[in-house]
Amino acid sequence: MALSSKARKVLEVGLANRSVAREIADAIDSGGGGGGGPVDLSSIEQDIVPAADEVYDLGSPTKKFKDLYLSGHTLILGGASISSNDGSIALPVGSTTGGVTIGAIAIKGSVLDAAALAALPGPFSNGDAYIVRTPAPSKLSAWDGSAFVELGDFQGPKGDQGDVGATGPKGDTGTTGPKGDKGDTGATGPKGDKGDTGAIGPKGDQGDTGATGAKGDQGDVGAAGPKGDTGAAGPKGDKGDTGAAGPKGDKGDTGAAGPKGDKGDTGATGPKGDQGDVGATGPQGPAGAGGSLVSRSVIFSNGARARLSAFGSQEDLNNASVVFSGGNTVTISSVSNIKLHEMTISYDSAVNSTASFSVVYPEPNGETILKMSQFALMQHFNEGGVIQQSTAISHANNAGVMTVSKSSLPTTGGNGAFFKIHF
């Protein structure tokens, strides 16, 4: 059979080594490919085997095939087999991730951040792993024999939402926040009708006369009369007429006011006007002290799981110490900047085979005697989520450290299943 020019071009584009493509095309043209007619690369009916071992590539770093579809169960890479079985992948013995052997990884607990991981005292075994909670999302780091190696995000798929738990008791009311800013003044209501005019009070006494104002300026001198003939010196004549009065001087300053007269009687009060419309409500003031409700999940090394919630900051809650010890006791400490709200803890007989369970926590108000203490409410549920009788529950206060305990637990069939503690 012979290849068309278009088929040759497709073959050269599909193979990175064009000389090899031309050799294959020439072999097909000469009959080496068998059969007759042009090659259809979308419907190959024979094995594709290179002419030499470990010489030719399929694709190149810059010209890659998009997807590879295989129906077989095994992929062989340089002698190592990767196989599939019912949708899962089986890797060869000794496979590693980040230098740590897969299958040897054992999660030992969780820490706040990389600094807390570096501060762990050790010693560590190869594969020992810890969950580093911050920054989000959480990361899984494992010991490779000389250092911790980050293996990637530690975050499983979101599970189905659980049933809504029973409503907890209402928490204490937080302290009242500061008064909000005063709202804008409402529009002025319509003016009320004018009241009747009160009777005129008696006239007050006249005030003292003010001081006399300053004297005005002197008027201009009148025109001189004609000069008479000089006569014999006779007796002194009568005084001539007074000249015309000059213009009036400026008004003097007002004298000091006299004393105020007695106040007249107050007139009768007029009727009250209609009330104006209520003004718009001012903006709400900031929330009172107490902080936001935040939560934190804890997975203990023995398999028990807990969720703790409190009022305060997420950072302060993450810094609180939550320890599972003795197979049946959870101890909470370092909570000076938060107010504990609720804790849910789930475990079974594989974790706790004893007949009791206790939670130890600081007394919220600093009380050191039991009768003045704030008791936590403990609720006990079986594996089916059914609340059990609240019997055999006791409280103690040891110098400000509270302990709430449940005894007479069954030692089989779930051994408690889970508890809710309302602080």
C-alpha positions as a Markdown table, in Angstrom:
| # | Residue | x | y | z |
|---|---|---|---|---|
| 1 | Met | 0.0 | 0.0 | 0.0 |
| 2 | Ala | 1.1 | 3.6 | -0.4 |
| 3 | Leu | 0.6 | 6.7 | 1.8 |
| 4 | Ser | -0.9 | 9.9 | 0.5 |
| 5 | Ser | 1.0 | 13.1 | 0.9 |
| 6 | Lys | -1.5 | 14.2 | 3.6 |
| 7 | Ala | -1.0 | 10.9 | 5.5 |
| 8 | Arg | 2.8 | 11.4 | 5.4 |
| 9 | Lys | 2.4 | 15.0 | 6.8 |
| 10 | Val | 0.2 | 13.6 | 9.7 |
| 11 | Leu | 2.8 | 10.9 | 10.5 |
| 12 | Glu | 5.7 | 13.5 | 10.5 |
| 13 | Val | 3.7 | 15.9 | 12.8 |
| 14 | Gly | 2.8 | 13.0 | 15.2 |
| 15 | Leu | 6.4 | 11.8 | 15.6 |
| 16 | Ala | 9.1 | 14.1 | 17.0 |
| 17 | Asn | 11.8 | 12.3 | 14.8 |
| 18 | Arg | 10.9 | 13.2 | 11.2 |
| 19 | Ser | 13.6 | 10.9 | 9.8 |
| 20 | Val | 12.0 | 8.0 | 11.6 |
| 21 | Ala | 8.5 | 9.1 | 10.3 |
| 22 | Arg | 9.8 | 9.1 | 6.7 |
| 23 | Glu | 11.4 | 5.6 | 7.2 |
| 24 | Ile | 8.0 | 4.3 | 8.4 |
| 25 | Ala | 6.2 | 5.9 | 5.5 |
| 26 | Asp | 8.7 | 4.5 | 3.0 |
| 27 | Ala | 8.3 | 1.0 | 4.6 |
| 28 | Ile | 4.5 | 1.3 | 4.2 |
| 29 | Asp | 4.9 | 2.5 | 0.6 |
| 30 | Ser | 7.1 | -0.5 | -0.2 |
| 31 | Gly | 4.6 | -2.9 | 1.3 |
| 32 | Gly | 6.3 | -3.5 | 4.6 |
| 33 | Gly | 3.2 | -2.5 | 6.5 |
| 34 | Gly | 1.1 | -5.2 | 4.9 |
| 35 | Gly | -2.4 | -4.9 | 3.5 |
| 36 | Gly | -3.5 | -2.4 | 0.8 |
| 37 | Gly | -4.7 | 1.2 | 0.7 |
| 38 | Pro | -3.7 | 4.2 | 2.8 |
| 39 | Val | -2.9 | 3.9 | 6.6 |
| 40 | Asp | -5.8 | 5.1 | 8.9 |
| 41 | Leu | -4.1 | 6.3 | 12.2 |
| 42 | Ser | -7.5 | 6.5 | 13.8 |
| 43 | Ser | -8.1 | 2.7 | 13.4 |
| 44 | Ile | -4.8 | 0.7 | 13.8 |
| 45 | Glu | -5.2 | -3.0 | 13.6 |
| 46 | Gln | -1.7 | -4.1 | 14.7 |
| 47 | Asp | 0.9 | -3.7 | 17.4 |
| 48 | Ile | 3.1 | -0.6 | 17.3 |
| 49 | Val | 6.7 | -1.7 | 18.1 |
| 50 | Pro | 9.8 | 0.4 | 17.6 |
| 51 | Ala | 12.6 | -1.0 | 15.4 |
| 52 | Ala | 15.2 | -0.6 | 18.3 |
| 53 | Asp | 15.1 | -0.8 | 22.1 |
| 54 | Glu | 15.2 | 2.5 | 24.0 |
| 55 | Val | 15.9 | 4.7 | 21.0 |
| 56 | Tyr | 12.6 | 6.4 | 20.0 |
| 57 | Asp | 10.3 | 8.7 | 21.9 |
| 58 | Leu | 6.5 | 9.1 | 21.8 |
| 59 | Gly | 6.1 | 12.9 | 21.7 |
| 60 | Ser | 8.6 | 15.5 | 22.9 |
| 61 | Pro | 9.0 | 18.1 | 25.7 |
| 62 | Thr | 7.4 | 20.8 | 23.5 |
| 63 | Lys | 5.0 | 18.5 | 21.5 |
| 64 | Lys | 3.1 | 16.4 | 24.0 |
| 65 | Phe | 0.1 | 14.0 | 23.4 |
| 66 | Lys | -2.9 | 15.3 | 25.3 |
| 67 | Asp | -4.3 | 12.1 | 27.0 |
| 68 | Leu | -3.3 | 8.4 | 27.1 |
| 69 | Tyr | -6.1 | 5.9 | 27.4 |
| 70 | Leu | -5.2 | 2.3 | 28.5 |
| 71 | Ser | -7.5 | -0.6 | 29.2 |
| 72 | Gly | -4.9 | -2.9 | 30.7 |
| 73 | His | -4.3 | -3.2 | 34.4 |
| 74 | Thr | -0.5 | -2.7 | 34.5 |
| 75 | Leu | 1.8 | 0.2 | 33.4 |
| 76 | Ile | 5.5 | -0.8 | 33.4 |
| 77 | Leu | 8.0 | 2.1 | 33.9 |
| 78 | Gly | 11.7 | 1.0 | 33.6 |
| 79 | Gly | 10.9 | -2.4 | 35.2 |
| 80 | Ala | 8.6 | -1.0 | 38.0 |
| 81 | Ser | 4.9 | -2.0 | 37.7 |
| 82 | Ile | 2.0 | 0.3 | 38.5 |
| 83 | Ser | -1.3 | -1.6 | 38.5 |
| 84 | Ser | -5.0 | -0.8 | 38.9 |
| 85 | Asn | -7.6 | -2.9 | 40.7 |
| 86 | Asp | -11.3 | -1.9 | 40.9 |
| 87 | Gly | -10.5 | 1.8 | 40.6 |
| 88 | Ser | -7.5 | 1.9 | 43.0 |
| 89 | Ile | -3.8 | 2.1 | 42.2 |
| 90 | Ala | -1.2 | -0.3 | 43.5 |
| 91 | Leu | 2.4 | 1.0 | 43.7 |
| 92 | Pro | 5.6 | -1.1 | 43.9 |
| 93 | Val | 7.0 | -2.0 | 47.3 |
| 94 | Gly | 9.5 | 0.7 | 48.4 |
| 95 | Ser | 7.6 | 3.6 | 46.6 |
| 96 | Thr | 8.3 | 7.0 | 48.3 |
| 97 | Thr | 6.7 | 10.4 | 48.4 |
| 98 | Gly | 9.0 | 13.3 | 49.4 |
| 99 | Gly | 11.7 | 10.8 | 50.4 |
| 100 | Val | 9.4 | 8.9 | 52.8 |
| 101 | Thr | 8.3 | 5.4 | 52.1 |
| 102 | Ile | 4.6 | 5.1 | 51.4 |
| 103 | Gly | 2.9 | 2.8 | 54.0 |
| 104 | Ala | 5.4 | 3.7 | 56.7 |
| 105 | Ile | 3.7 | 7.1 | 57.4 |
| 106 | Ala | 2.1 | 7.2 | 60.9 |
| 107 | Ile | 0.3 | 10.4 | 62.0 |
| 108 | Lys | 1.4 | 11.2 | 65.5 |
| 109 | Gly | -0.6 | 14.4 | 66.2 |
| 110 | Ser | -0.9 | 18.0 | 65.1 |
| 111 | Val | 1.0 | 21.3 | 65.7 |
| 112 | Leu | 0.1 | 25.0 | 65.2 |
| 113 | Asp | 2.8 | 25.9 | 62.6 |
| 114 | Ala | 6.2 | 25.1 | 61.2 |
| 115 | Ala | 8.0 | 26.6 | 64.2 |
| 116 | Ala | 6.0 | 24.3 | 66.6 |
| 117 | Leu | 7.0 | 21.3 | 64.4 |
| 118 | Ala | 10.6 | 22.3 | 64.5 |
| 119 | Ala | 10.4 | 22.6 | 68.3 |
| 120 | Leu | 9.2 | 19.0 | 68.8 |
| 121 | Pro | 11.8 | 17.2 | 71.0 |
| 122 | Gly | 12.0 | 13.8 | 69.1 |
| 123 | Pro | 13.4 | 11.3 | 68.7 |
| 124 | Phe | 11.5 | 10.4 | 65.5 |
| 125 | Ser | 11.2 | 7.3 | 63.4 |
| 126 | Asn | 11.2 | 7.3 | 59.6 |
| 127 | Gly | 7.6 | 8.0 | 58.6 |
| 128 | Asp | 6.5 | 9.8 | 61.8 |
| 129 | Ala | 4.1 | 12.5 | 60.6 |
| 130 | Tyr | 2.4 | 15.6 | 62.0 |
| 131 | Ile | -0.4 | 17.8 | 60.8 |
| 132 | Val | 0.7 | 21.5 | 60.6 |
| 133 | Arg | -2.6 | 23.5 | 61.0 |
| 134 | Thr | -1.5 | 27.0 | 59.9 |
| 135 | Pro | -1.3 | 28.6 | 57.5 |
| 136 | Ala | -4.5 | 27.0 | 56.0 |
| 137 | Pro | -5.0 | 24.6 | 54.4 |
| 138 | Ser | -3.3 | 22.1 | 56.9 |
| 139 | Lys | -0.2 | 20.4 | 55.6 |
| 140 | Leu | 1.1 | 16.8 | 56.4 |
| 141 | Ser | 4.9 | 16.7 | 57.1 |
| 142 | Ala | 6.8 | 13.4 | 57.7 |
| 143 | Trp | 10.2 | 12.5 | 59.0 |
| 144 | Asp | 12.5 | 11.1 | 56.3 |
| 145 | Gly | 15.3 | 10.0 | 58.6 |
| 146 | Ser | 17.0 | 13.5 | 58.9 |
| 147 | Ala | 14.3 | 16.2 | 58.6 |
| 148 | Phe | 10.6 | 16.7 | 58.3 |
| 149 | Val | 9.4 | 16.8 | 54.6 |
| 150 | Glu | 6.1 | 18.5 | 53.6 |
| 151 | Leu | 4.0 | 15.9 | 51.7 |
| 152 | Gly | 1.1 | 18.2 | 50.7 |
| 153 | Asp | -2.3 | 19.4 | 51.9 |
| 154 | Phe | -4.0 | 17.4 | 54.6 |
| 155 | Gln | -7.7 | 17.8 | 53.8 |
| 156 | Gly | -10.2 | 15.0 | 53.1 |
| 157 | Pro | -13.4 | 15.4 | 51.2 |
| 158 | Lys | -16.3 | 17.1 | 52.9 |
| 159 | Gly | -18.4 | 14.6 | 54.7 |
| 160 | Asp | -22.2 | 14.5 | 54.9 |
| 161 | Gln | -23.8 | 16.9 | 57.3 |
| 162 | Gly | -24.6 | 15.3 | 60.6 |
| 163 | Asp | -27.9 | 15.5 | 62.5 |
| 164 | Val | -28.5 | 18.7 | 64.3 |
| 165 | Gly | -27.6 | 18.3 | 68.0 |
| 166 | Ala | -29.8 | 19.3 | 70.9 |
| 167 | Thr | -29.9 | 23.0 | 71.5 |
| 168 | Gly | -27.5 | 23.9 | 74.3 |
| 169 | Pro | -28.4 | 26.1 | 77.2 |
| 170 | Lys | -28.3 | 29.8 | 76.6 |
| 171 | Gly | -25.0 | 31.4 | 77.4 |
| 172 | Asp | -24.5 | 34.2 | 79.8 |
| 173 | Thr | -25.4 | 37.7 | 78.5 |
| 174 | Gly | -22.3 | 39.6 | 77.5 |
| 175 | Thr | -21.6 | 42.9 | 79.1 |
| 176 | Thr | -23.4 | 45.8 | 77.6 |
| 177 | Gly | -21.4 | 47.5 | 74.8 |
| 178 | Pro | -20.8 | 51.3 | 74.8 |
| 179 | Lys | -23.7 | 53.5 | 73.9 |
| 180 | Gly | -24.0 | 54.1 | 70.2 |
| 181 | Asp | -23.7 | 57.5 | 68.6 |
| 182 | Lys | -26.8 | 59.7 | 69.0 |
| 183 | Gly | -29.1 | 59.4 | 66.0 |
| 184 | Asp | -30.0 | 62.4 | 63.9 |
| 185 | Thr | -32.6 | 64.7 | 65.4 |
| 186 | Gly | -36.1 | 64.0 | 64.0 |
| 187 | Ala | -37.9 | 66.6 | 62.0 |
| 188 | Thr | -39.6 | 69.3 | 64.2 |
| 189 | Gly | -43.2 | 68.6 | 64.8 |
| 190 | Pro | -45.8 | 71.2 | 63.8 |
| 191 | Lys | -46.0 | 74.3 | 66.0 |
| 192 | Gly | -48.7 | 74.1 | 68.7 |
| 193 | Asp | -51.4 | 76.7 | 69.0 |
| 194 | Lys | -50.4 | 79.9 | 70.6 |
| 195 | Gly | -51.4 | 80.2 | 74.2 |
| 196 | Asp | -53.5 | 83.0 | 75.6 |
| 197 | Thr | -51.5 | 86.2 | 76.4 |
| 198 | Gly | -50.8 | 86.5 | 80.1 |
| 199 | Ala | -52.0 | 89.6 | 82.1 |
| 200 | Ile | -49.7 | 92.6 | 81.9 |
| 201 | Gly | -47.6 | 92.9 | 85.0 |
| 202 | Pro | -47.4 | 96.1 | 86.9 |
| 203 | Lys | -45.0 | 98.8 | 85.6 |
| 204 | Gly | -41.6 | 98.7 | 87.1 |
| 205 | Asp | -40.1 | 101.7 | 88.9 |
| 206 | Gln | -38.4 | 104.3 | 86.7 |
| 207 | Gly | -34.6 | 103.9 | 86.5 |
| 208 | Asp | -32.2 | 106.6 | 87.6 |
| 209 | Thr | -31.5 | 109.4 | 85.2 |
| 210 | Gly | -28.4 | 108.8 | 83.2 |
| 211 | Ala | -25.4 | 111.1 | 83.5 |
| 212 | Thr | -25.4 | 114.3 | 81.4 |
| 213 | Gly | -23.8 | 114.0 | 78.0 |
| 214 | Ala | -20.7 | 115.9 | 77.0 |
| 215 | Lys | -21.2 | 119.6 | 75.9 |
| 216 | Gly | -21.5 | 120.1 | 72.2 |
| 217 | Asp | -19.0 | 122.2 | 70.2 |
| 218 | Gln | -19.3 | 126.0 | 70.2 |
| 219 | Gly | -21.2 | 127.5 | 67.2 |
| 220 | Asp | -19.4 | 129.7 | 64.6 |
| 221 | Val | -18.9 | 133.4 | 65.3 |
| 222 | Gly | -21.4 | 135.7 | 63.7 |
| 223 | Ala | -20.4 | 138.2 | 60.9 |
| 224 | Ala | -18.9 | 141.5 | 62.1 |
| 225 | Gly | -21.2 | 144.6 | 61.9 |
| 226 | Pro | -20.2 | 147.7 | 59.8 |
| 227 | Lys | -17.7 | 150.0 | 61.4 |
| 228 | Gly | -19.3 | 153.3 | 62.6 |
| 229 | Asp | -17.9 | 156.8 | 62.2 |
| 230 | Thr | -15.5 | 157.7 | 64.8 |
| 231 | Gly | -17.2 | 160.2 | 67.0 |
| 232 | Ala | -16.1 | 161.9 | 70.0 |
| 233 | Ala | -15.4 | 159.5 | 72.7 |
| 234 | Gly | -18.7 | 159.3 | 74.4 |
| 235 | Pro | -19.7 | 157.1 | 77.2 |
| 236 | Lys | -19.5 | 153.4 | 76.7 |
| 237 | Gly | -22.3 | 152.1 | 74.5 |
| 238 | Asp | -24.7 | 149.3 | 75.3 |
| 239 | Lys | -23.6 | 145.8 | 74.6 |
| 240 | Gly | -24.3 | 144.8 | 71.0 |
| 241 | Asp | -26.9 | 142.1 | 70.1 |
| 242 | Thr | -25.8 | 138.5 | 70.4 |
| 243 | Gly | -24.9 | 136.9 | 67.1 |
| 244 | Ala | -27.0 | 134.1 | 65.5 |
| 245 | Ala | -26.8 | 130.8 | 67.2 |
| 246 | Gly | -24.2 | 128.4 | 65.7 |
| 247 | Pro | -25.3 | 124.9 | 64.5 |
| 248 | Lys | -26.3 | 122.2 | 67.0 |
| 249 | Gly | -23.5 | 120.1 | 68.4 |
| 250 | Asp | -23.4 | 116.3 | 68.1 |
| 251 | Lys | -25.4 | 114.2 | 70.5 |
| 252 | Gly | -23.6 | 113.3 | 73.7 |
| 253 | Asp | -23.1 | 109.6 | 74.7 |
| 254 | Thr | -26.1 | 107.8 | 76.3 |
| 255 | Gly | -25.9 | 107.7 | 80.0 |
| 256 | Ala | -25.7 | 104.4 | 81.9 |
| 257 | Ala | -28.9 | 102.4 | 82.1 |
| 258 | Gly | -30.9 | 102.7 | 85.2 |
| 259 | Pro | -31.6 | 99.6 | 87.4 |
| 260 | Lys | -34.1 | 97.0 | 86.0 |
| 261 | Gly | -37.6 | 97.2 | 87.3 |
| 262 | Asp | -39.2 | 94.3 | 89.1 |
| 263 | Lys | -40.3 | 91.4 | 86.9 |
| 264 | Gly | -44.0 | 91.3 | 86.1 |
| 265 | Asp | -46.1 | 88.2 | 87.0 |
| 266 | Thr | -45.8 | 85.3 | 84.5 |
| 267 | Gly | -48.7 | 84.8 | 82.2 |
| 268 | Ala | -50.7 | 81.6 | 82.2 |
| 269 | Thr | -49.1 | 78.7 | 80.3 |
| 270 | Gly | -50.6 | 78.1 | 76.9 |
| 271 | Pro | -51.9 | 74.6 | 75.9 |
| 272 | Lys | -49.3 | 72.0 | 74.9 |
| 273 | Gly | -48.7 | 71.6 | 71.1 |
| 274 | Asp | -49.1 | 68.3 | 69.3 |
| 275 | Gln | -46.0 | 66.0 | 69.6 |
| 276 | Gly | -43.7 | 66.0 | 66.6 |
| 277 | Asp | -42.9 | 62.9 | 64.5 |
| 278 | Val | -40.3 | 60.6 | 66.0 |
| 279 | Gly | -36.9 | 61.1 | 64.4 |
| 280 | Ala | -35.1 | 58.3 | 62.5 |
| 281 | Thr | -33.3 | 55.7 | 64.7 |
| 282 | Gly | -29.5 | 56.3 | 65.0 |
| 283 | Pro | -27.0 | 53.7 | 63.9 |
| 284 | Gln | -26.6 | 50.7 | 66.2 |
| 285 | Gly | -23.6 | 50.9 | 68.6 |
| 286 | Pro | -20.8 | 48.4 | 68.5 |
| 287 | Ala | -21.4 | 44.9 | 70.0 |
| 288 | Gly | -20.6 | 44.4 | 73.7 |
| 289 | Ala | -17.4 | 42.7 | 74.9 |
| 290 | Gly | -17.2 | 38.9 | 74.6 |
| 291 | Gly | -15.7 | 38.2 | 71.1 |
| 292 | Ser | -16.8 | 36.0 | 68.3 |
| 293 | Leu | -17.7 | 32.3 | 68.7 |
| 294 | Val | -14.8 | 30.3 | 67.1 |
| 295 | Ser | -14.2 | 26.5 | 66.9 |
| 296 | Arg | -11.3 | 24.1 | 66.6 |
| 297 | Ser | -11.0 | 20.4 | 65.7 |
| 298 | Val | -8.6 | 18.1 | 67.5 |
| 299 | Ile | -7.6 | 14.6 | 66.5 |
| 300 | Phe | -5.8 | 12.7 | 69.3 |
| 301 | Ser | -3.1 | 10.2 | 68.7 |
| 302 | Asn | -5.4 | 7.4 | 70.2 |
| 303 | Gly | -8.0 | 8.0 | 67.5 |
| 304 | Ala | -10.4 | 10.1 | 69.5 |
| 305 | Arg | -11.8 | 13.2 | 67.8 |
| 306 | Ala | -13.0 | 16.4 | 69.4 |
| 307 | Arg | -14.4 | 19.8 | 68.4 |
| 308 | Leu | -14.0 | 22.7 | 70.9 |
| 309 | Ser | -15.7 | 26.1 | 70.6 |
| 310 | Ala | -15.2 | 29.3 | 72.6 |
| 311 | Phe | -15.7 | 33.0 | 72.6 |
| 312 | Gly | -12.6 | 34.9 | 71.6 |
| 313 | Ser | -10.1 | 34.9 | 68.8 |
| 314 | Gln | -9.2 | 31.9 | 66.6 |
| 315 | Glu | -5.5 | 32.3 | 67.4 |
| 316 | Asp | -6.1 | 32.2 | 71.2 |
| 317 | Leu | -8.3 | 29.1 | 70.8 |
| 318 | Asn | -5.7 | 27.4 | 68.7 |
| 319 | Asn | -3.1 | 28.1 | 71.4 |
| 320 | Ala | -5.2 | 26.5 | 74.1 |
| 321 | Ser | -3.8 | 23.1 | 75.3 |
| 322 | Val | -6.2 | 20.1 | 74.8 |
| 323 | Val | -4.7 | 16.7 | 75.9 |
| 324 | Phe | -6.2 | 13.2 | 76.0 |
| 325 | Ser | -4.5 | 11.2 | 78.8 |
| 326 | Gly | -5.0 | 8.0 | 80.8 |
| 327 | Gly | -7.3 | 6.6 | 78.2 |
| 328 | Asn | -10.3 | 8.4 | 79.6 |
| 329 | Thr | -9.5 | 12.0 | 80.5 |
| 330 | Val | -9.4 | 15.2 | 78.4 |
| 331 | Thr | -7.6 | 18.2 | 80.0 |
| 332 | Ile | -8.1 | 21.7 | 78.7 |
| 333 | Ser | -5.7 | 24.5 | 79.9 |
| 334 | Ser | -4.1 | 27.8 | 78.8 |
| 335 | Val | -7.5 | 29.5 | 78.1 |
| 336 | Ser | -6.9 | 32.9 | 79.8 |
| 337 | Asn | -7.9 | 34.9 | 76.8 |
| 338 | Ile | -11.0 | 32.9 | 75.8 |
| 339 | Lys | -14.3 | 31.8 | 77.3 |
| 340 | Leu | -15.1 | 28.1 | 76.8 |
| 341 | His | -18.5 | 27.4 | 75.2 |
| 342 | Glu | -18.8 | 23.7 | 74.2 |
| 343 | Met | -16.9 | 20.6 | 73.4 |
| 344 | Thr | -18.0 | 17.4 | 71.5 |
| 345 | Ile | -15.8 | 14.3 | 71.7 |
| 346 | Ser | -16.3 | 11.0 | 69.9 |
| 347 | Tyr | -14.6 | 7.7 | 70.6 |
| 348 | Asp | -15.4 | 4.0 | 71.2 |
| 349 | Ser | -14.2 | 1.0 | 73.2 |
| 350 | Ala | -11.0 | 0.8 | 71.1 |
| 351 | Val | -10.0 | 4.1 | 72.7 |
| 352 | Asn | -11.5 | 3.9 | 76.2 |
| 353 | Ser | -12.2 | 0.5 | 77.7 |
| 354 | Thr | -12.8 | 1.8 | 81.2 |
| 355 | Ala | -16.1 | 2.5 | 82.8 |
| 356 | Ser | -15.6 | 6.3 | 83.2 |
| 357 | Phe | -14.8 | 9.5 | 81.3 |
| 358 | Ser | -13.7 | 12.9 | 82.7 |
| 359 | Val | -13.1 | 16.5 | 81.4 |
| 360 | Val | -10.7 | 18.8 | 83.4 |
| 361 | Tyr | -10.9 | 22.6 | 82.7 |
| 362 | Pro | -10.3 | 25.9 | 84.5 |
| 363 | Glu | -13.3 | 27.3 | 86.6 |
| 364 | Pro | -14.6 | 30.2 | 84.4 |
| 365 | Asn | -14.9 | 32.7 | 87.2 |
| 366 | Gly | -11.8 | 31.7 | 89.2 |
| 367 | Glu | -13.8 | 30.2 | 92.0 |
| 368 | Thr | -11.8 | 27.7 | 94.2 |
| 369 | Ile | -14.7 | 26.1 | 96.1 |
| 370 | Leu | -17.3 | 23.8 | 94.6 |
| 371 | Lys | -20.5 | 25.4 | 95.9 |
| 372 | Met | -19.6 | 28.7 | 94.2 |
| 373 | Ser | -18.4 | 27.1 | 91.0 |
| 374 | Gln | -20.0 | 27.2 | 87.5 |
| 375 | Phe | -20.8 | 23.6 | 86.6 |
| 376 | Ala | -20.5 | 22.2 | 83.1 |
| 377 | Leu | -23.4 | 20.3 | 81.6 |
| 378 | Met | -22.3 | 16.8 | 80.4 |
| 379 | Gln | -24.6 | 14.9 | 77.9 |
| 380 | His | -23.9 | 11.3 | 77.0 |
| 381 | Phe | -25.0 | 9.8 | 73.6 |
| 382 | Asn | -24.8 | 6.2 | 72.3 |
| 383 | Glu | -23.6 | 5.2 | 68.8 |
| 384 | Gly | -27.0 | 5.8 | 67.4 |
| 385 | Gly | -27.1 | 9.4 | 68.6 |
| 386 | Val | -29.7 | 8.7 | 71.4 |
| 387 | Ile | -29.1 | 10.7 | 74.6 |
| 388 | Gln | -28.5 | 8.5 | 77.6 |
| 389 | Gln | -29.7 | 9.1 | 81.2 |
| 390 | Ser | -27.7 | 11.8 | 83.0 |
| 391 | Thr | -26.8 | 9.7 | 86.0 |
| 392 | Ala | -23.5 | 9.0 | 87.8 |
| 393 | Ile | -22.2 | 12.5 | 86.8 |
| 394 | Ser | -20.1 | 14.3 | 89.4 |
| 395 | His | -18.2 | 17.6 | 89.7 |
| 396 | Ala | -15.1 | 18.7 | 91.7 |
| 397 | Asn | -13.1 | 21.9 | 92.2 |
| 398 | Asn | -9.5 | 21.5 | 93.0 |
| 399 | Ala | -8.0 | 25.0 | 93.7 |
| 400 | Gly | -9.8 | 26.5 | 90.7 |
| 401 | Val | -9.5 | 23.5 | 88.4 |
| 402 | Met | -12.9 | 21.8 | 87.7 |
| 403 | Thr | -13.5 | 18.1 | 86.8 |
| 404 | Val | -16.8 | 16.7 | 85.5 |
| 405 | Ser | -16.9 | 12.9 | 85.3 |
| 406 | Lys | -19.3 | 10.2 | 84.1 |
| 407 | Ser | -19.0 | 6.8 | 85.7 |
| 408 | Ser | -20.8 | 3.5 | 85.2 |
| 409 | Leu | -20.2 | 3.5 | 81.4 |
| 410 | Pro | -20.7 | 0.2 | 79.5 |
| 411 | Thr | -17.3 | -1.5 | 78.7 |
| 412 | Thr | -18.7 | -2.9 | 75.4 |
| 413 | Gly | -20.8 | -1.8 | 72.5 |
| 414 | Gly | -19.2 | 1.6 | 71.8 |
| 415 | Asn | -18.2 | 2.5 | 75.4 |
| 416 | Gly | -19.8 | 5.9 | 75.4 |
| 417 | Ala | -19.8 | 6.7 | 71.7 |
| 418 | Phe | -19.7 | 10.5 | 72.2 |
| 419 | Phe | -20.2 | 13.3 | 74.8 |
| 420 | Lys | -21.2 | 17.0 | 74.6 |
| 421 | Ile | -19.9 | 19.2 | 77.4 |
| 422 | His | -21.5 | 22.7 | 77.8 |
| 423 | Phe | -19.2 | 25.0 | 79.9 |
